[in-house]
Amino acid sequence: MSGGEQRETAHAHFTFGGDMTTARRWRCSLVLTVAVLATMATPERHDHSNIWRRQRRRTVVGDVVGGGGGWRDLDYGNLTNAIRDIVEAMTVDCTLAVHSGVENAAADFLSNTIKSLHGRGVTTTHHALLTEDHVQSLLIDIRRAVTDGHHTSYIVLSTSSLMENLLSAIRRSNLMSRNVVYVFLWLRSPVSRTFKTDILEAMRVCVITSPRPGFYQIYYSQASARPGYGSTLKMVNWWSAMDGLVRFPLLPPPKRVYKNFEGRYFNVPVLHKPPWTFVEYLNDSFRVEGGRDDKLINLLADKLHFQFKYIDPPDRTQGSGLDQGSSMQGVLGLIWQREADWFVGDLSITYERNLVVDFSFLTLVDNEAFLTHAPGRLNEAFSLIRPFHWSVWPLLLITVIFSGPILYILVDTTDGHPQGKSMLYWKCVWWSVTVFLQQAAIIPSENNKIRFVAGLLMLSVTYVIGDMYSASLTSILARPPKEPPINTLNELSEAMRDSGLQLLVEVQSASQAMLENGTGVYEELSQLVTRQREYLIGSTEKGMQLVRDNKNYAVIGGRETFYYDIKRFGAQHFHLSEKLNTRYSAIAFQRACPYRDNFDDVLMRLFEGGILTKITEEEYQKLNDKLMGSEKFDATSVVIEPVLEGSEPRQEDDDKQLTIAMSMKTLQGAFYVLAIGSILAGFLLLIEMRSHDKLKNAKRIKRVKTPFIYKQKAPIKFQNRLYDLKE
């Protein structure tokens, strides 16, 4: 292919079809970059224009490749075969960047390479880059592959200066992915120091050298678990014209390389957040005093044989991942800038955070919840009348009052009583009252219709009203009544609008991201919190202290953290809401971290073996022992069960938190009723006694004034059968 034909086909795409019926479908996007390195006075228009400005030599056919030999000295036949075998062994998409001197030295190199790949069932794509804009197009193509997660390899055959500058641009743009491999062909000269120092461990960089014709050595940056300054290149494979590739797979898998870190040091940020990590901050230093995550890190270190050093992040926050770019703060900012290796803590997985870091297998299953001050207790003296709503009592009183007269009317119209109607009326009234009091009472009629009506009334009173009242009363006495608690987001929103409740959230946390990015009720809450004077707090502990001391505050966060802190600050001061949603916490790694799978394997074994659950329970047990040994221990505060990994809190545990032991104070309402009833009974007894005395005196006076004797006529049955009584 001539130079004119190259310029005509600049940035053109060719697609070659082939038979793709093999067991493995290899798809290779072959991008041919013809880089003309000439002295150009082009003004800087892009971020990567220095790739061209740094070129100090004109490129001609006789220029060297990597500092030794010329383009015409290369064995292009073996080079084509080597590229074909390497691409086939990678089984990923491929991009090939070739210096323009190669085109002049071997016009058939490009076509032969494409035909060779096409013969192996590989689909190829060709990009010819001749200007600075074409280099930008190459970087855009790399960024697209990194963002979309495509399995791609980029093979570069050019001068040492261009390869150094291209690698530097890739590093500055953070174009690193575990699915992208960069292959640089240093065929005639050793790899420069500048090139080596620009290699990061997250980059999958291969360097191919040719110490002699027909023989190629393959070096890899992720072949050692303890890289030196930058990253150490280590030979992992080679290709010869006689034997082809010697080893399969082409590159060593990361799980085998990072199986043993051989005492490597990691920089791990740490935050004070019980029970995950306990940190004591001194004047100019800090000290980690244990915690659940500290134990987890030590278990990982023992298994993978590494060492770690805790570092104190500048602002001591997690980082929400909301601000992408140089303004990233918190622990996530350190990891994103590759100043820290990884972080273990109560770090929830969110979409925003996933854009800047890579997460491991889950370390904690938690739920979102909010915490409010415990509702005030109502007076137990009114517990006997509280089971019924105010609207029920008028109907109940009306039923008691009118049931007696209605029964009297039924009896009077059915049986007919010409004498003693007044006595029958009071009997019916007293019978209705005793039925509602659940006392024994004789139906004042032997008529079946009256008995049926009275039975229905007794059934409704005893089994409907009475039993419901007894059940409600028992429930109230077992669980003392409180003011209506706030359990849902809608209730929280209503309390913030009507009662002036203020919602607090930890700065740079997953809860803050949920409020600011959520929709529906979360969007409404976000609008309400922005009206507050301040709603961001430094830690969950500070928010819980405010909630404990003031009823006008609420704090939102992780339910598991609240469980632990509630026990520390006193369960009687707080009320925990319902579960809002489930969230998962994991270890945050740098993007394109090569050893993440090794950590995942260990975490899955710890999870399946119950080790994560065990170390979490130990932290709760330590807290229980500490509280029981404290002089301020309150026996009435219940022991709160932790939400363990892979499980949900039982509803019975939530019920136990609200129940307390029965006491005389709880039953004081019954004694008040007994006292009031006794006083009324005594008062009625005095009235009856006084009335009886007055009636007796009146009878005596009447007998004295009347000279005749009152004689009562004996019953007929006695007159006829037993006695013969005569006046």
Buried (B, 14 or more C-beta within 10 A) or exposed (E): BEBEEBEEBEEEEEEBEBEEEEEEEBBBBBBBBBBBBEEEEEEEEBEBBBBBBEBEEEBEEEBBBBEEBBBEEBBBBBBBBBBBBBBBBBBBBBBBBBBBBBBBBBBEBBEBBBBBBBEBBBBBBBBBBBBBEBBBBBBEBBBEBBEEEBBBBBBBBBBBBBBBBBBBBBBEBBBBBBBBBBBBBBBBBBBBEBBBBBBBBBBBBBBBBBEEEBBBBBBBBBBBBEBEEBBBBBEBBBBBBEEEBEEEEBBBEBEEBBBBBEEBEBBBBBBBBBBBBBBEEEEEEBEBEBBBBBBBBEBBBEBBEBEBEBBEBEEBBBBBBBBEEEEBBBBBBBBBEBEBBBBBBBBBBBEBBEBBBBBBBBBBBBBBBBBBBBBEEBEBBEBBEBBBEEEEEEEBEEBBEEBBEBBBEBBBEEBEEEEEEEEBBEBBBEBBBEBBEBEEBEBBBEBEEBEEBBEEBBEEBEEEBBEEBEEBBEEBBEEBBEEEBBBEBEBBBEBBEEEEBBBBBBBBBBBBBBBBBBEEBBEBBBEBBEEBEEBBBEBBBEBBBBBBEEBEBBBBBBBBBBBBBBBBBBBEBBBBBBBBEEBBBBBBBBBBBBBBBBBBBBBEEBBEEEBBBEBBBBBBEEBBEEBEEEEEEEEEBBBBBBBBBEEEBEEEBBEBBEEBEEEEEBBBBBEBEEEEEEEEEEEEEEEEEEEEEEEEEEEEEEEEEEEEEEEEEBEEEEEEEEEEEEE
